[in-house]
Amino acid sequence: MKKEISALKERNRKVEIDKAWETSKTRRLVIALMTYIIIVIFLILIKAPNPWLNALVPVAGFILSTLTLSELKKLWVSMK
């Protein structure tokens, strides 16, 4: 019984850590930076004008979506 409880506590701890990572600002920042770098490289390869500036557009969209989706989720949950 103690072994099962210990295993459940360990599983719950891992789930809480995963959830914290999914909602963390660090994760958002890492994804935004990776997205920016990949898009800059792509824009340079296709010789698009102002790749450093134009790569900010999708990154800004990602950041805005992460900010607004949490509010929309709260609204959706409250309607259930």
KOLZANU-914459 format. One record per residue: residue number from 1; residue in three letters; y, z, x of N, C-alpha, C, O in turn. Coordinates in pm, 1 decimal, padded with zeros to 6 digits. Each point is the difference from the previous one (the first is absolute). Layout:
N
+------+------+----------+----------+----------+----------+----------+----------+----------+----------+----------+----------+----------+----------+
! resi ! resn !      nc2 !      nc3 !      nc1 !     cac2 !     cac3 !     cac1 !      cc2 !      cc3 !      cc1 !      oc2 !      oc3 !      oc1 !
+------+------+----------+----------+----------+----------+----------+----------+----------+----------+----------+----------+----------+----------+
!  NUM !  ala !        Y !        Z !        X !        Y !        Z !        X !        Y !        Z !        X !        Y !        Z !        X !
...
+------+------+----------+----------+----------+----------+----------+----------+----------+----------+----------+----------+----------+----------+
***
This chain:
80
+------+------+----------+----------+----------+----------+----------+----------+----------+----------+----------+----------+----------+----------+
! resi ! resn !      nc2 !      nc3 !      nc1 !     cac2 !     cac3 !     cac1 !      cc2 !      cc3 !      cc1 !      oc2 !      oc3 !      oc1 !
+------+------+----------+----------+----------+----------+----------+----------+----------+----------+----------+----------+----------+----------+
!    1 !  met ! -00119.9 !  00000.0 !  00082.9 !  00119.9 !  00000.0 ! -00082.9 !  00125.6 !  00000.0 !  00086.9 !  00093.5 ! -00075.9 ! -00025.7 !
!    2 !  lys ! -00091.3 !  00161.5 !  00129.0 !  00115.4 !  00005.9 !  00089.0 !  00018.7 ! -00131.7 !  00073.2 !  00112.7 ! -00042.9 !  00024.7 !
!    3 !  lys ! -00223.8 ! -00020.8 !  00009.7 !  00006.7 ! -00128.2 !  00070.3 !  00062.4 ! -00107.4 ! -00089.6 !  00080.2 ! -00081.5 !  00045.7 !
!    4 !  glu ! -00117.9 !  00082.6 ! -00173.1 !  00055.5 ! -00096.4 ! -00095.7 !  00148.9 !  00023.8 ! -00021.6 !  00078.5 ! -00094.7 ! -00004.9 !
!    5 !  ile ! -00040.5 !  00219.4 ! -00007.8 !  00142.1 !  00033.9 ! -00018.0 !  00079.6 ! -00042.4 !  00122.4 !  00109.8 ! -00054.4 ! -00011.7 !
!    6 !  ser ! -00165.9 !  00079.9 !  00128.4 !  00066.8 ! -00038.8 !  00124.4 !  00015.8 ! -00152.1 !  00007.8 !  00104.6 ! -00049.8 !  00041.6 !
!    7 !  ala ! -00208.7 ! -00023.6 ! -00081.8 !  00006.1 ! -00146.8 !  00001.3 !  00104.9 ! -00049.7 ! -00099.1 !  00073.4 ! -00094.0 !  00030.3 !
!    8 !  leu ! -00065.5 !  00155.4 ! -00147.6 !  00101.1 ! -00038.7 ! -00099.2 !  00141.4 !  00028.1 !  00050.5 !  00090.3 ! -00081.3 ! -00019.4 !
!    9 !  lys ! -00071.3 !  00194.6 !  00083.1 !  00131.7 !  00032.9 !  00054.7 !  00040.2 ! -00100.2 !  00107.1 !  00115.4 ! -00042.7 !  00005.7 !
!   10 !  glu ! -00211.0 !  00005.0 !  00079.6 !  00029.3 ! -00097.8 !  00105.3 !  00034.7 ! -00135.4 ! -00061.3 !  00093.1 ! -00066.7 !  00045.2 !
!   11 !  arg ! -00167.0 !  00026.3 ! -00147.0 !  00027.8 ! -00126.5 ! -00067.3 !  00138.4 !  00003.0 ! -00063.5 !  00076.5 ! -00095.6 !  00011.8 !
!   12 !  asn ! -00044.7 !  00206.1 ! -00079.5 !  00131.9 !  00013.2 ! -00062.9 !  00111.6 ! -00004.4 !  00103.0 !  00105.6 ! -00058.0 ! -00025.3 !
!   13 !  arg ! -00128.0 !  00118.6 !  00140.9 !  00100.4 ! -00002.1 !  00106.5 !  00024.6 ! -00143.3 !  00046.1 !  00114.5 ! -00040.3 !  00020.4 !
!   14 !  lys ! -00222.5 ! -00036.8 ! -00004.1 !  00013.9 ! -00140.1 !  00043.0 !  00072.6 ! -00082.7 ! -00105.6 !  00083.8 ! -00083.9 !  00032.8 !
!   15 !  val ! -00116.5 !  00108.1 ! -00159.3 !  00065.6 ! -00073.1 ! -00108.7 !  00149.0 !  00032.5 ! -00003.3 !  00082.1 ! -00089.7 ! -00019.4 !
!   16 !  glu ! -00046.4 !  00215.7 !  00037.9 !  00140.6 !  00039.8 !  00001.5 !  00075.1 ! -00063.3 !  00116.6 !  00114.6 ! -00042.2 ! -00015.1 !
!   17 !  ile ! -00179.2 !  00035.8 !  00131.1 !  00062.6 ! -00063.2 !  00116.6 !  00020.6 ! -00148.8 ! -00025.5 !  00106.0 ! -00054.2 !  00031.2 !
!   18 !  asp ! -00207.6 ! -00012.6 ! -00088.0 !  00013.2 ! -00142.6 ! -00031.1 !  00112.8 ! -00024.2 ! -00100.2 !  00077.7 ! -00094.4 !  00014.9 !
!   19 !  lys ! -00069.1 !  00178.9 ! -00115.7 !  00106.0 ! -00014.9 ! -00100.6 !  00137.3 !  00022.5 !  00063.0 !  00095.6 ! -00071.3 ! -00030.5 !
!   20 !  ala ! -00086.8 !  00170.9 !  00118.4 !  00127.2 !  00026.7 !  00067.6 !  00041.7 ! -00120.0 !  00084.6 !  00118.1 ! -00034.4 !  00005.1 !
!   21 !  trp ! -00214.5 ! -00029.2 !  00061.1 !  00030.1 ! -00117.7 !  00082.3 !  00047.0 ! -00115.1 ! -00088.6 !  00096.8 ! -00068.4 !  00033.2 !
!   22 !  glu ! -00164.3 !  00046.8 ! -00144.6 !  00035.0 ! -00110.3 ! -00089.6 !  00142.1 !  00011.0 ! -00053.5 !  00063.9 ! -00101.6 ! -00027.3 !
!   23 !  thr ! -00014.4 !  00222.5 !  00012.3 !  00134.2 !  00018.7 ! -00055.7 !  00104.4 !  00036.9 !  00106.0 !  00114.5 !  00030.5 ! -00033.4 !
!   24 !  ser ! -00153.8 ! -00033.4 !  00159.9 !  00091.1 !  00046.5 !  00104.8 !  00105.9 ! -00103.8 !  00037.2 ! -00021.6 ! -00120.7 ! -00011.1 !
!   25 !  lys !  00133.5 !  00170.2 !  00054.3 !  00107.2 ! -00087.0 !  00048.8 ! -00039.8 ! -00065.4 !  00131.4 !  00043.6 ! -00111.1 !  00030.4 !
!   26 !  thr ! -00125.8 !  00179.4 !  00047.0 ! -00048.1 ! -00057.2 !  00126.4 ! -00079.0 ! -00127.3 ! -00025.7 !  00018.9 ! -00100.1 !  00069.2 !
!   27 !  arg ! -00107.8 !  00103.2 ! -00168.9 ! -00079.7 ! -00118.3 ! -00034.2 !  00090.8 ! -00114.2 ! -00043.4 ! -00018.7 ! -00114.0 !  00042.5 !
!   28 !  arg !  00116.7 !  00144.0 ! -00126.9 !  00094.0 ! -00103.4 ! -00044.9 !  00074.7 ! -00061.4 !  00117.5 !  00018.0 ! -00121.6 !  00006.7 !
!   29 !  leu !  00025.1 !  00206.6 !  00085.8 !  00073.1 ! -00049.0 !  00116.1 ! -00088.3 ! -00088.2 !  00087.4 !  00044.4 ! -00105.1 !  00046.2 !
!   30 !  val ! -00167.9 !  00146.3 ! -00023.0 ! -00092.1 ! -00078.5 !  00082.3 ! -00025.5 ! -00136.4 ! -00064.0 !  00002.2 ! -00102.3 !  00068.3 !
!   31 !  ile ! -00026.5 !  00100.9 ! -00199.3 ! -00023.1 ! -00127.4 ! -00069.0 !  00124.5 ! -00087.7 !  00004.5 ! -00010.3 ! -00121.0 !  00020.3 !
!   32 !  ala !  00127.0 !  00180.1 ! -00038.9 !  00125.0 ! -00077.2 !  00004.5 !  00021.2 ! -00060.8 !  00138.5 !  00037.4 ! -00116.7 !  00011.5 !
!   33 !  leu ! -00061.0 !  00195.1 !  00093.1 !  00017.5 ! -00051.5 !  00136.4 ! -00100.8 ! -00110.1 !  00031.3 !  00035.7 ! -00101.9 !  00059.2 !
!   34 !  met ! -00159.8 !  00121.6 ! -00098.0 ! -00102.0 ! -00102.7 !  00023.6 !  00034.4 ! -00127.7 ! -00075.4 ! -00013.5 ! -00109.9 !  00053.8 !
!   35 !  thr !  00057.6 !  00124.3 ! -00177.9 !  00038.7 ! -00115.5 ! -00080.0 !  00116.0 ! -00074.0 !  00064.7 ! -00001.0 ! -00122.8 !  00008.8 !
!   36 !  tyr !  00100.5 !  00197.6 !  00036.2 !  00117.0 ! -00061.4 !  00064.1 ! -00040.9 ! -00079.2 !  00123.9 !  00041.6 ! -00114.6 !  00017.3 !
!   37 !  ile ! -00122.3 !  00174.9 !  00067.8 ! -00041.4 ! -00066.3 !  00124.2 ! -00079.9 ! -00126.6 ! -00029.3 !  00023.9 ! -00103.9 !  00061.5 !
!   38 !  ile ! -00117.8 !  00111.7 ! -00154.2 ! -00081.7 ! -00116.4 ! -00033.6 !  00085.4 ! -00112.0 ! -00058.0 ! -00019.9 ! -00116.7 !  00033.6 !
!   39 !  ile !  00113.9 !  00150.6 ! -00119.5 !  00084.0 ! -00103.0 ! -00061.3 !  00096.3 ! -00060.3 !  00100.8 !  00025.7 ! -00120.3 ! -00003.7 !
!   40 !  val !  00028.4 !  00202.3 !  00094.1 !  00086.5 ! -00054.0 !  00104.6 ! -00077.8 ! -00101.5 !  00083.3 !  00049.8 ! -00109.1 !  00028.1 !
!   41 !  ile ! -00170.8 !  00144.9 !  00010.8 ! -00082.6 ! -00092.7 !  00080.1 ! -00024.3 ! -00129.4 ! -00077.6 !  00013.6 ! -00109.5 !  00054.7 !
!   42 !  phe ! -00049.1 !  00122.8 ! -00180.9 ! -00023.4 ! -00118.0 ! -00082.9 !  00125.5 ! -00086.6 ! -00010.1 ! -00007.2 ! -00121.9 !  00015.6 !
!   43 !  leu !  00120.9 !  00183.9 ! -00041.3 !  00124.5 ! -00076.5 ! -00013.9 !  00039.8 ! -00067.9 !  00131.1 !  00053.9 ! -00110.6 ! -00000.8 !
!   44 !  ile ! -00080.1 !  00176.5 !  00111.9 !  00027.8 ! -00062.8 !  00130.4 ! -00091.3 ! -00120.1 !  00020.7 !  00044.6 ! -00105.1 !  00046.2 !
!   45 !  leu ! -00173.2 !  00120.5 ! -00080.6 ! -00095.7 ! -00109.7 !  00018.4 !  00034.5 ! -00122.0 ! -00084.0 ! -00021.5 ! -00112.9 !  00044.1 !
!   46 !  ile !  00074.2 !  00133.2 ! -00163.0 !  00036.7 ! -00115.2 ! -00083.5 !  00145.4 ! -00042.3 !  00021.7 !  00052.7 ! -00087.0 ! -00069.4 !
!   47 !  lys !  00009.5 !  00150.6 !  00166.8 !  00138.1 ! -00032.1 !  00038.0 !  00098.2 !  00013.8 ! -00116.5 !  00087.4 ! -00084.3 ! -00019.7 !
!   48 !  ala ! -00103.4 !  00190.3 ! -00055.6 !  00090.9 !  00027.7 ! -00110.4 !  00130.9 !  00058.1 !  00055.0 ! -00001.0 !  00065.1 !  00104.5 !
!   49 !  pro !  00111.1 ! -00087.4 ! -00172.1 !  00126.9 !  00055.5 !  00047.0 !  00004.4 !  00152.3 ! -00019.0 ! -00055.1 !  00053.6 ! -00096.2 !
!   50 !  asn !  00120.3 !  00013.2 !  00188.1 !  00020.4 !  00145.5 ! -00006.0 ! -00126.4 !  00080.9 ! -00032.2 ! -00001.4 !  00075.3 ! -00097.4 !
!   51 !  pro ! -00104.1 ! -00089.9 !  00177.6 ! -00124.2 !  00070.6 ! -00033.3 !  00014.6 !  00152.3 ! -00001.3 ! -00064.7 !  00067.3 ! -00080.2 !
!   52 !  trp !  00148.3 ! -00012.8 !  00167.6 !  00015.4 !  00145.6 !  00006.5 !  00064.9 !  00055.1 ! -00125.8 ! -00033.3 !  00109.4 ! -00045.6 !
!   53 !  leu !  00125.6 ! -00185.4 ! -00009.7 !  00067.6 !  00042.2 ! -00122.6 ! -00084.5 ! -00031.5 ! -00124.0 ! -00013.8 !  00083.6 ! -00089.3 !
!   54 !  asn ! -00042.0 ! -00203.5 !  00084.8 ! -00076.7 ! -00041.7 ! -00117.7 ! -00128.0 !  00081.4 ! -00018.4 ! -00050.2 !  00010.8 ! -00111.9 !
!   55 !  ala ! -00002.4 !  00045.6 !  00218.0 ! -00121.5 !  00081.4 ! -00011.3 !  00027.6 !  00131.9 ! -00071.5 ! -00092.9 !  00068.0 ! -00043.6 !
!   56 !  leu !  00219.1 ! -00032.2 !  00031.7 !  00033.2 !  00124.9 ! -00069.1 ! -00022.3 ! -00008.2 ! -00151.2 ! -00020.3 !  00102.2 ! -00065.6 !
!   57 !  val !  00024.2 ! -00224.2 !  00010.4 ! -00010.9 ! -00015.9 ! -00145.0 ! -00133.6 !  00053.8 ! -00054.0 !  00001.5 !  00083.4 ! -00090.5 !
!   58 !  pro ! -00116.8 ! -00128.0 !  00142.7 ! -00125.0 !  00054.2 ! -00054.2 ! -00018.8 !  00148.7 !  00030.4 ! -00060.0 !  00072.9 ! -00079.0 !
!   59 !  val !  00111.0 ! -00028.9 !  00192.5 ! -00009.5 !  00142.4 !  00034.3 !  00081.3 !  00082.7 ! -00099.4 ! -00045.5 !  00104.7 ! -00046.1 !
!   60 !  ala !  00163.5 ! -00151.1 !  00013.9 !  00083.1 !  00069.7 ! -00098.7 ! -00070.1 !  00001.4 ! -00135.9 !  00004.6 !  00100.4 ! -00071.1 !
!   61 !  gly ! -00069.0 ! -00210.7 !  00035.2 ! -00074.8 ! -00005.3 ! -00125.4 ! -00114.0 !  00099.7 ! -00001.2 ! -00024.0 !  00066.4 ! -00100.9 !
!   62 !  phe ! -00046.1 ! -00055.6 !  00212.5 ! -00109.6 !  00097.1 !  00008.7 !  00052.9 !  00142.1 ! -00016.4 ! -00055.2 !  00078.9 ! -00076.8 !
!   63 !  ile !  00160.9 ! -00046.9 !  00148.3 !  00055.1 !  00135.5 ! -00006.3 !  00049.2 !  00031.2 ! -00141.2 ! -00024.2 !  00109.1 ! -00051.6 !
!   64 !  leu !  00092.9 ! -00204.0 ! -00010.3 !  00046.7 !  00022.1 ! -00137.6 ! -00116.6 !  00018.2 ! -00096.4 !  00006.7 !  00082.1 ! -00091.6 !
!   65 !  ser ! -00112.2 ! -00158.0 !  00112.1 ! -00114.6 !  00012.9 ! -00090.7 ! -00067.3 !  00135.3 !  00014.5 ! -00049.2 !  00055.1 ! -00098.5 !
!   66 !  thr !  00046.0 ! -00000.9 !  00218.3 ! -00062.7 !  00131.2 !  00017.7 !  00086.0 !  00110.6 ! -00058.9 ! -00051.4 !  00104.1 ! -00040.7 !
!   67 !  leu !  00180.3 ! -00126.0 !  00036.1 !  00088.0 !  00100.7 ! -00058.6 ! -00006.9 ! -00001.7 ! -00151.7 ! -00004.5 !  00105.4 ! -00063.5 !
!   68 !  thr !  00003.8 ! -00224.0 !  00005.5 !  00003.9 ! -00009.2 ! -00145.0 ! -00136.5 !  00017.9 ! -00063.2 ! -00008.3 !  00047.5 ! -00113.3 !
!   69 !  leu ! -00098.5 ! -00083.3 !  00181.6 ! -00132.0 !  00010.8 ! -00059.8 ! -00038.7 !  00144.4 ! -00028.0 ! -00068.0 !  00027.2 ! -00098.9 !
!   70 !  ser !  00109.4 !  00065.1 !  00183.0 ! -00034.8 !  00139.6 ! -00026.2 !  00067.2 !  00048.6 ! -00128.2 ! -00059.4 !  00076.2 ! -00076.2 !
!   71 !  glu !  00181.3 ! -00119.5 !  00052.6 !  00068.8 !  00038.0 ! -00123.8 ! -00066.1 ! -00065.5 ! -00121.2 ! -00016.3 !  00063.2 ! -00104.3 !
!   72 !  leu ! -00021.8 ! -00190.6 !  00118.9 ! -00068.5 ! -00066.9 ! -00109.7 ! -00135.5 !  00064.1 ! -00026.7 ! -00041.4 !  00010.4 ! -00115.5 !
!   73 !  lys ! -00027.6 !  00032.3 !  00219.0 ! -00128.4 !  00068.4 ! -00016.8 !  00018.0 !  00129.1 ! -00079.1 ! -00078.6 !  00029.3 ! -00090.1 !
!   74 !  lys !  00182.0 !  00047.8 !  00123.9 !  00025.7 !  00123.9 ! -00072.8 !  00023.6 ! -00028.7 ! -00148.9 ! -00051.4 !  00070.8 ! -00086.5 !
!   75 !  leu !  00127.9 ! -00173.1 !  00058.6 !  00026.3 ! -00037.9 ! -00138.2 ! -00128.8 ! -00042.2 ! -00069.3 ! -00025.9 !  00041.1 ! -00113.1 !
!   76 !  trp ! -00053.5 ! -00121.5 !  00178.9 ! -00126.0 ! -00046.6 ! -00055.8 ! -00095.0 !  00117.2 ! -00028.2 ! -00063.3 !  00004.9 ! -00105.5 !
!   77 !  val !  00053.8 !  00088.2 !  00199.0 ! -00086.6 !  00116.5 ! -00017.7 !  00047.1 !  00085.6 ! -00116.4 ! -00081.2 !  00051.9 ! -00076.6 !
!   78 !  ser !  00212.9 ! -00037.1 !  00063.3 !  00052.2 !  00083.8 ! -00109.0 ! -00026.6 ! -00062.8 ! -00137.0 ! -00003.7 !  00071.2 ! -00100.4 !
!   79 !  met ! -00014.8 ! -00202.9 !  00094.8 ! -00025.7 ! -00067.2 ! -00126.9 ! -00147.7 !  00006.6 ! -00037.6 ! -00034.5 ! -00029.9 ! -00114.3 !
!   80 !  lys ! -00051.1 !  00066.9 !  00203.6 ! -00145.1 !  00005.7 ! -00027.1 ! -00038.2 !  00124.0 ! -00074.3 ! -00117.6 !  00020.0 ! -00030.4 !
+------+------+----------+----------+----------+----------+----------+----------+----------+----------+----------+----------+----------+----------+
***
